[in-house]
Amino acid sequence: MRYLWIDSLCIVQDCPDDWEKEAAKMALVYRNAFITLAATASPNGAGGLIQPVGSPTACFDVAVKERTHRFEWRAREKLQRDYAAHPMLREPLNQRAWTLQEALLSPRLLHFASD
């Protein structure tokens, strides 16, 4: 990957002139992105991609090239099949109308959600 665009860093957030100038280019940025990483659970632009989660439900150790790595994960009882009722739709990012363009224009979108 040659370039990395982080809109909260590449657009001066508290400067209306810069925001207006750069926001006009966002359709092009999203459309040409290899992948868009969405901080879906973040309460704001400073919250980051990864949010704290509850305790893992299972742990295991894996030996890789003479080093041991610990992996933890949480499991769901069932998968949510009704997309309209999916909890991710209630995440902070999905409550902001202006973020709809990244969902519509990005060829690939990876959500960092709370669950």
Summary of the structure (lengths in Angstrom):
residues: 115
radius of gyration: 17.6
end to end distance: 27.7
largest distance: 54.1
contacts: 218
relative contact order: 0.22
helix: 34%
strand: 17%
